Amino acid sequence: MASVGFYHLTKTSLDQALPALLTRTMQVKEHGLVLCKDDQQVKLLTEALWRVTHPVWLPHGCHTSKHQDISPEWQPIWLTVFEENLNEAAFLFVVKGQSSISLSPFKRVFDLFDGNDEQAVQQARERWRSLKQDGHELTYWKQTDKGWEQGGK
């Protein structure tokens, strides 16, 4: 079973929070797959990753790239709308709550949701119940003024 962390965004937007989590992914020498809602979200998050300069540049690719020579299997971070683990990532980042992808190939799953959107919060609670029933190890993280704080299960 996968270890699934629910990340309740309350202080920053997704395009601000995701680079920090992907930086940590790179620091532990893992690959990340970012499963997006649509091509527009892929574009916005790709642009956010290109702007990251501290503490490290985040090498990445996406299925919407104009560069035909980008191979997903070479990318440490791959952004896509397709539920295929083309870069053999160990970490899955699910944004905007969508996913029916099998979690079994992943060491960790990061479910990021907007805490300022009541519908997103309700949908996250539903995903929590479903994943708990399926036997996954779940943790809950909420943003505070000092960073991420782990909450109760």
C-alpha positions in Angstrom: 0.0 0.0 0.0 1.1 3.5 -0.7 1.9 6.2 1.9 -0.5 9.0 1.0 -0.1 12.5 2.4 -2.9 15.0 2.2 -1.6 18.6 1.9 -4.1 21.2 2.9 -3.1 24.4 1.2 -4.1 27.4 3.3 -1.2 29.9 3.1 0.1 29.6 -0.5 -1.2 28.7 -3.9 -0.5 25.4 -5.6 2.1 26.9 -7.9 4.0 28.2 -4.8 3.7 25.0 -2.7 4.5 22.4 -5.3 8.0 23.6 -6.2 9.0 23.3 -2.5 7.7 19.7 -2.4 9.4 18.8 -5.7 12.7 20.3 -4.4 12.5 17.9 -1.5 11.8 15.1 -3.9 15.0 15.9 -5.9 17.0 16.2 -2.6 16.1 12.5 -1.8 17.0 11.6 -5.4 13.5 10.5 -6.4 11.4 11.2 -9.5 8.1 13.0 -9.3 5.0 12.6 -11.5 2.6 15.5 -11.3 -0.9 14.5 -12.4 -2.7 17.7 -13.5 -6.4 18.4 -14.2 -5.9 19.7 -17.7 -3.3 21.1 -20.2 -3.8 24.7 -18.8 -2.8 23.5 -15.4 0.3 21.7 -16.8 1.3 25.0 -18.5 0.8 27.1 -15.4 2.8 24.7 -13.2 5.5 24.3 -15.8 6.0 28.0 -15.8 6.1 28.1 -12.0 8.8 25.4 -12.0 10.9 27.3 -14.6 10.9 30.3 -12.2 12.4 28.3 -9.3 16.0 29.3 -8.6 16.4 28.7 -4.9 17.5 26.4 -3.5 17.8 24.5 -6.8 16.6 24.6 -10.4 13.9 21.9 -10.9 14.6 20.0 -14.1 11.3 18.8 -15.6 9.4 18.1 -18.7 5.7 17.8 -19.7 3.6 16.2 -22.4 2.6 19.7 -23.8 6.2 20.7 -24.5 7.0 22.1 -28.0 10.3 20.3 -27.9 9.8 16.9 -29.4 13.1 15.6 -28.2 12.0 15.6 -24.5 11.7 12.0 -23.4 9.6 11.5 -20.2 11.8 8.6 -19.0 14.8 11.1 -18.8 12.8 13.7 -16.7 13.1 13.7 -12.9 9.8 15.6 -12.8 7.1 14.9 -15.4 3.9 17.0 -15.6 1.0 15.4 -17.4 -2.8 14.8 -17.6 -2.3 11.2 -18.5 -2.4 8.5 -15.9 0.9 6.8 -17.0 4.1 6.8 -15.0 6.3 7.4 -18.0 9.3 8.7 -15.9 9.1 5.8 -13.5 8.5 8.1 -10.6 8.4 6.9 -7.0 6.5 10.0 -5.9 3.0 11.0 -7.3 1.7 14.5 -6.9 -2.1 14.7 -7.4 -3.4 18.2 -7.9 -7.0 19.3 -8.1 -8.2 16.0 -6.7 -8.5 13.9 -9.8 -7.0 10.5 -10.1 -7.9 7.0 -10.7 -4.3 5.9 -11.3 -3.1 2.9 -9.4 -1.1 4.0 -6.4 0.8 0.7 -6.0 3.9 1.7 -8.1 4.5 4.8 -5.9 6.4 5.0 -2.6 4.6 8.2 -1.7 1.6 10.1 -2.9 1.0 13.8 -2.3 -2.6 14.9 -2.6 -2.6 18.7 -2.7 -5.9 20.6 -2.3 -7.0 24.2 -1.8 -8.1 24.7 1.7 -9.9 27.9 0.7 -12.3 26.0 -1.6 -14.9 24.2 0.4 -15.7 21.8 -2.5 -12.1 20.9 -2.7 -12.0 20.2 1.0 -15.1 18.0 0.9 -13.7 16.1 -2.1 -10.4 15.6 -0.2 -12.3 14.2 2.8 -14.1 11.7 0.4 -10.7 10.6 -1.0 -9.4 10.2 2.5 -12.2 7.9 3.5 -11.9 5.9 0.3 -8.1 5.5 0.6 -8.3 4.6 4.3 -10.9 1.9 3.5 -8.5 0.6 0.9 -5.8 0.2 3.6 -3.4 3.0 2.6 -1.2 4.7 5.2 -2.5 8.2 5.4 -1.1 11.5 6.9 -2.5 15.0 7.0 -0.5 18.1 6.6 -1.7 21.7 7.0 0.1 24.9 6.1 0.9 27.2 9.0 2.8 30.5 9.2 5.9 28.4 10.1 5.5 25.7 7.3 3.8 22.3 7.1 2.4 20.9 10.4 1.2 17.3 10.6 -2.3 16.9 11.9 -4.3 14.0 13.3 -5.3 11.0 11.3 
